[in-house]
Amino acid sequence: MSLLPTEISFHHTPLEDEHIALGAKMVGFGGWFMPLQYENIISEWEYNRKKVSIFDCSHMGEFIIKGEAVIGGLDRIVTQTIADMPLKTCRYGAMLNDSGGVIDDLIVYRKAPQEWMIVVNAANIEKAARHFRAHLNHNAHFEDISFKTAKLDLQGPQSRDVLKIFAPGVEKLNYYTFDQFQILGIPCLISRTGYTGELGYEIYCPWEKCKEIWKSILNNDTVKPTGLGVRDVLRVEMCYSLYGHELEENISPLEAGLEKFIDEQKEFIGRRAILSRQPLRRIVYFVSASRKSPRAGHKILDDQGQDIGEVTSGTFSPALEKGIGIGFMNIMAKTVENKIFFGDQKNKAAASVVQRPFYKGGSLKA
């Protein structure tokens, strides 16, 4: 028997050679080989918050579903009602298992009266595709276009000024809407949803044309490439949940604070489970009393040193110049003036539970 480690096989985006040429540090993420950072996290954070940065998000999954939403079974798969969505709008939601756990969070795009695009997380493409195929019926047509579709995210307060040069009219897009555009003669779907707390756009384009668009946008000196490292910092500052951290198949969307993305008045897979079971934990957001940052897996402790929860995401926030974290806490746990500790019994740091988000005043809806 060989004792050599098994070689890990990753998927590769169409921009991998571009990232390497730009000096990016590459890592495995969700089964893909992706850029973690190019310069350093702080400088990339500064660029996104104050100017404009571009992310390669081609690892995300995209599905096309054709058919009437209710009759074909699509509406029953998603926690949000989607049958009433106006054309060219987006809606965030989740798909659950029968026990009410989160299979994945997703964004639904209504392209036509009976055509939808679903965007799912990279690590869940195969699992999500199986779930859709299992629960859509013969009245719906399902196609996985994940490896045909590349995705570039242009984020930052100056993103509109840059993108309208390439796609005139994109400045008319409202928050959580999309439309079809041409960039360099290439047909693209461009949406305005964002994941960083700043004004931002998502460019969905043909896989084989992605590099041409990427290089043209980067020819603009205003734009810099940024990696997954700073993307995580930006999303934690906004208190956005990430699958594998705040969302999992053993986590209820009610525990994860997704109440506003659940339509309890309609029928969907997992509805009875989540409505019949009282959550035992709740999601919390906290700020360190110092620059010390929490990390996923750290314990959350009360002032008596009792274990009352666990950190799911943590980082240093350049905006607050302190450590920040997200975690789950026992719903019955009581704290003194919202004070908690994170770490372990031997090495713990003080923090305060606060309201979301940590980062306020961004350009998201500008």
C-alpha positions in Angstrom: 0.0 0.0 0.0 1.4 3.4 -1.0 1.9 5.9 1.9 2.3 8.8 -0.5 -0.5 11.4 -0.1 -3.2 11.3 -2.7 -3.0 14.2 -5.1 -5.8 16.7 -4.6 -7.7 17.4 -7.8 -9.0 21.0 -8.2 -11.3 22.6 -10.8 -9.7 25.6 -12.6 -11.3 28.9 -13.7 -10.5 30.3 -17.1 -8.3 32.9 -15.4 -5.8 30.7 -13.5 -2.8 31.6 -15.7 -3.8 35.3 -15.4 -3.8 35.1 -11.6 -0.4 33.4 -11.5 1.1 36.0 -13.9 -0.1 38.7 -11.6 1.6 37.1 -8.7 -1.4 35.8 -6.8 -1.0 33.4 -4.0 -3.2 30.4 -5.1 -5.1 28.1 -2.7 -7.7 25.4 -2.8 -11.2 26.6 -2.0 -14.5 24.7 -2.4 -12.8 22.3 -4.8 -11.3 25.0 -7.0 -7.8 26.5 -7.3 -8.3 30.2 -6.6 -6.3 33.4 -5.9 -6.2 34.1 -2.1 -4.4 37.5 -2.5 -2.2 39.5 -4.8 -0.6 42.2 -2.7 -1.9 42.0 0.9 -5.3 41.9 2.6 -5.2 45.5 3.9 -4.3 47.1 0.6 -6.9 45.0 -1.2 -9.5 46.0 1.4 -8.6 49.7 0.9 -9.1 49.4 -2.8 -12.4 47.7 -2.5 -13.8 50.1 0.1 -12.5 53.3 -1.6 -12.0 52.6 -5.3 -12.9 49.5 -7.3 -11.6 45.9 -7.4 -12.3 42.9 -9.5 -12.8 39.3 -8.3 -12.7 36.1 -10.3 -15.9 34.3 -9.1 -16.1 31.8 -12.0 -16.1 29.0 -9.4 -19.7 29.7 -8.5 -22.4 27.5 -9.9 -25.2 28.5 -12.4 -28.3 26.5 -13.4 -30.9 27.4 -15.9 -34.5 26.2 -15.2 -37.3 26.5 -17.7 -40.9 26.1 -16.9 -43.6 27.6 -14.8 -42.3 28.1 -11.2 -45.1 26.4 -9.2 -46.2 23.8 -11.7 -42.6 22.7 -12.5 -41.7 22.4 -8.8 -39.1 25.2 -8.6 -41.1 27.4 -6.2 -41.3 24.5 -3.7 -37.5 24.1 -3.6 -36.7 27.7 -2.6 -37.6 29.3 0.8 -38.6 32.6 -0.9 -41.6 32.9 -3.1 -40.3 33.3 -6.6 -43.4 33.0 -8.8 -44.2 36.6 -8.2 -40.8 38.0 -9.1 -40.8 40.8 -11.7 -38.7 40.0 -14.8 -35.0 41.0 -14.6 -35.0 41.0 -10.8 -33.0 38.8 -8.3 -34.1 37.3 -5.0 -31.9 35.7 -2.3 -33.1 32.6 -0.5 -32.1 29.1 0.4 -32.9 25.4 -0.3 -33.5 23.1 2.6 -33.5 19.4 3.3 -36.5 17.6 4.8 -35.1 18.3 8.3 -35.0 22.0 7.7 -31.2 22.2 7.3 -29.6 24.5 4.7 -28.4 22.6 1.6 -27.2 25.8 0.1 -28.1 29.5 0.0 -28.7 30.9 -3.5 -29.8 33.8 -5.7 -32.7 33.4 -8.2 -32.7 35.5 -11.4 -35.9 35.7 -13.4 -34.8 35.9 -17.0 -38.2 35.4 -18.7 -41.7 34.5 -17.6 -40.7 30.8 -17.6 -36.9 31.0 -17.4 -34.7 31.2 -14.3 -31.1 31.3 -13.5 -30.0 30.0 -10.1 -26.6 30.9 -8.6 -25.2 28.5 -6.0 -22.0 28.1 -4.1 -18.9 26.5 -5.7 -18.5 23.6 -3.2 -22.2 22.7 -3.6 -22.6 22.6 -7.4 -23.0 18.8 -7.6 -25.1 18.5 -4.5 -27.4 21.4 -5.5 -27.8 20.0 -9.0 -28.9 16.6 -7.6 -31.4 18.3 -5.3 -33.0 20.3 -8.2 -33.1 17.3 -10.5 -34.7 15.2 -7.7 -37.5 17.8 -6.9 -38.3 19.4 -10.3 -40.9 17.4 -12.2 -41.4 16.7 -15.9 -42.8 20.2 -16.4 -39.4 21.8 -15.8 -36.2 21.6 -17.8 -32.9 21.8 -15.8 -29.5 22.6 -17.2 -26.2 23.0 -15.3 -24.2 25.8 -17.1 -21.6 26.2 -14.4 -18.7 25.2 -16.6 -19.9 27.2 -19.5 -20.4 30.4 -17.5 -17.7 32.6 -16.0 -18.4 35.2 -13.4 -16.5 38.5 -12.6 -17.4 40.7 -9.7 -16.6 44.4 -10.0 -16.9 45.9 -6.5 -16.3 49.3 -5.0 -17.7 52.8 -5.0 -16.2 53.5 -8.4 -17.4 50.3 -10.0 -20.3 52.0 -11.8 -18.0 54.6 -13.4 -15.7 51.9 -14.7 -18.3 49.4 -15.9 -20.4 51.9 -17.8 -17.5 52.5 -20.1 -17.7 48.9 -21.2 -21.5 48.4 -20.8 -23.3 51.7 -21.4 -26.6 51.7 -19.6 -25.5 49.6 -16.7 -25.7 52.7 -14.5 -29.5 52.3 -14.7 -29.5 49.0 -12.8 -31.2 49.2 -9.4 -30.2 47.0 -6.5 -31.0 43.3 -7.0 -31.8 43.7 -10.7 -30.0 42.6 -13.9 -30.1 42.9 -17.7 -28.4 41.8 -20.8 -25.4 43.8 -22.1 -22.6 43.6 -24.6 -19.0 44.0 -23.4 -16.5 44.1 -26.3 -19.2 42.6 -28.4 -19.6 39.7 -26.0 -23.1 39.0 -24.6 -23.1 39.2 -20.8 -25.7 39.2 -18.1 -24.9 41.9 -15.6 -26.5 42.1 -12.2 -26.2 44.4 -9.2 -26.3 42.4 -6.0 -22.9 42.7 -4.2 -21.2 40.8 -1.4 -18.9 43.4 0.0 -21.1 46.2 1.3 -20.1 48.4 -1.6 -21.7 49.3 -4.9 -21.0 46.3 -7.1 -21.8 44.3 -10.2 -21.6 40.7 -11.3 -20.7 39.9 -14.9 -21.8 36.5 -16.2 -20.1 35.8 -19.5 -19.1 32.8 -21.8 -16.3 30.8 -20.2 -14.1 31.1 -23.2 -14.5 34.9 -23.4 -13.8 35.7 -19.7 -10.1 36.3 -20.1 -10.7 39.0 -22.8 -13.1 40.9 -20.5 -10.9 40.5 -17.5 -7.8 41.9 -19.2 -9.7 44.8 -20.8 -11.2 45.9 -17.4 -7.8 45.6 -15.7 -6.3 47.9 -18.4 -8.2 50.6 -16.6 -5.7 51.9 -14.0 -8.5 52.5 -11.5 -9.1 48.7 -11.1 -7.1 46.2 -9.2 -7.5 42.4 -8.8 -8.4 41.1 -5.4 -8.6 37.6 -3.9 -10.7 35.4 -1.7 -8.9 36.5 1.4 -10.1 40.1 1.4 -13.5 38.9 0.1 -13.9 37.0 3.4 -13.0 40.1 5.4 -15.4 42.2 3.5 -18.3 39.8 3.9 -17.7 39.3 7.7 -17.7 43.1 8.1 -21.2 43.0 6.5 -22.2 40.0 8.7 -23.0 37.9 5.6 -23.2 34.2 6.2 -20.9 31.8 4.3 -21.8 28.2 3.5 -19.6 25.9 5.6 -19.5 28.4 8.4 -22.9 30.0 9.3 -24.9 27.8 6.9 -24.8 23.9 6.8 -27.2 21.0 6.5 -27.4 20.8 10.3 -28.2 24.5 10.7 -31.7 25.8 10.5 -32.1 29.1 8.5 -33.9 30.5 11.6 -30.8 29.8 13.7 -28.7 31.5 11.0 -30.8 34.7 11.1 -32.4 34.2 7.6 -36.0 34.8 8.8 -36.6 37.6 6.2 -35.6 35.2 3.4 -38.3 32.7 4.3 -41.9 32.9 3.2 -43.7 31.0 5.9 -47.0 31.4 4.0 -46.0 29.1 1.2 -45.1 25.4 1.0 -41.4 24.5 0.6 -39.2 21.6 1.4 -38.2 21.7 5.1 -40.9 24.2 6.1 -42.7 22.0 8.6 -39.4 21.0 10.2 -38.2 24.6 10.8 -41.7 25.8 12.0 -42.3 22.9 14.4 -38.9 23.1 16.1 -37.8 25.8 18.5 -34.2 26.8 17.7 -31.7 25.9 20.4 -29.1 28.5 19.4 -29.0 31.9 17.7 -26.5 33.7 15.6 -24.5 36.5 17.2 -22.1 39.1 16.0 -19.4 40.5 18.3 -16.5 42.9 18.4 -13.3 42.2 20.2 -12.2 44.6 22.9 -8.8 44.7 21.2 -7.1 43.9 17.8 -7.1 40.2 18.7 -9.2 38.3 16.2 -11.5 35.4 16.8 -11.2 32.3 14.6 -13.7 29.7 13.5 -13.8 26.9 16.1 -13.0 29.2 19.1 -15.4 28.8 22.0 -17.7 31.6 23.1 -17.7 31.9 26.9 -19.7 33.9 29.4 -18.2 35.9 32.2 -18.1 32.8 34.4 -16.1 30.9 31.9 -19.0 28.7 30.8 -19.1 27.4 27.3 -22.1 29.1 25.6 -21.3 28.8 21.9 -18.8 28.6 19.1 -17.3 31.0 16.6 -18.0 30.3 13.0 -16.2 33.2 11.3 -13.7 35.7 12.6 -11.2 38.2 11.2 -9.5 41.5 11.9 -11.7 44.4 10.6 -9.7 47.3 9.0 -12.9 49.4 9.3 -13.1 49.0 13.1 -9.4 48.3 13.7 -10.5 45.4 16.0 -11.2 41.7 15.8 -14.8 40.8 14.7 -16.6 37.5 14.7 -19.8 35.6 14.0 -20.9 32.6 15.9 -23.8 30.6 17.4 -24.7 31.0 21.0 -27.1 28.9 23.2 -30.4 30.6 23.0 -30.8 30.3 26.8 -27.4 31.8 27.6 -27.4 35.1 29.4 -24.6 37.6 29.3 -23.8 40.6 31.4 -24.2 43.8 29.4 -23.7 41.7 26.2 -20.1 41.0 27.2 -18.6 37.6 26.1 -15.2 36.0 25.7 -13.8 34.0 22.8 -10.9 31.5 22.7 -10.7 28.8 25.4 -10.3 28.6 29.2 -6.6 29.2 29.1 -6.5 31.9 26.4 -9.6 34.0 26.1 -10.3 37.6 24.9 -13.1 39.9 25.8 -15.7 41.0 23.3 -19.2 42.6 23.0 -22.2 41.3 21.2 -23.5 44.0 18.7 -26.1 44.5 16.1 -25.3 43.8 12.5 -23.5 44.9 10.3 -20.1 45.8 11.7 -19.4 48.0 8.6 -21.8 50.8 8.1 -22.1 53.6 5.5 -20.8 51.7 2.5 -21.8 52.5 -1.1 -23.9 49.3 -1.6 -27.2 51.0 -2.5 -25.7 54.3 -3.9 
